[in-house]
Amino acid sequence: FLRPDGKTQVSVRYVDGRPVNVEKVVVSTQHSDDIEHDELRAQIIANVVEPVLAREGVELAPDAEIHVNTTGRFVI
């Protein structure tokens, strides 16, 4: 359901020059017209955000914000 256009911004909290957690993740991604926003968000978190953070050894902050396609559908 993902398409080739997208961008991501990640805000990381550092302590003594080391990343300790991620405070905010913003994802904008082109997608097919047949997926609802809630499912898109869940899939991005489960298959992109969580695996990448785990691989990098950085956790989400307890109060972390995750935003996916906050301006609406991106199906063009």
C-alpha positions, 0 to 999 in steps of 0.5 A: 500500500506504500508508494515511492514518495515520502519523508520523515522527521525524528526528534531525538533526546540526547544525554551526554551526547548519547541518544536516550529516546525519541520524542517525536516522529513525523511521517508523510508517505504516499499510499494507495487509496484503499487503506484507511488512515488508522490502518496506515498509521498502525502499519507504519508504526509496527513495520517501520518506526518500531523495527528501526528504533529497535535496531538502533537501540533507541526507545520511544519516550513515554510521552512520544508523539507519532504523527502519520500523514497529519495533512490528510491522505497522500494518494496522488 
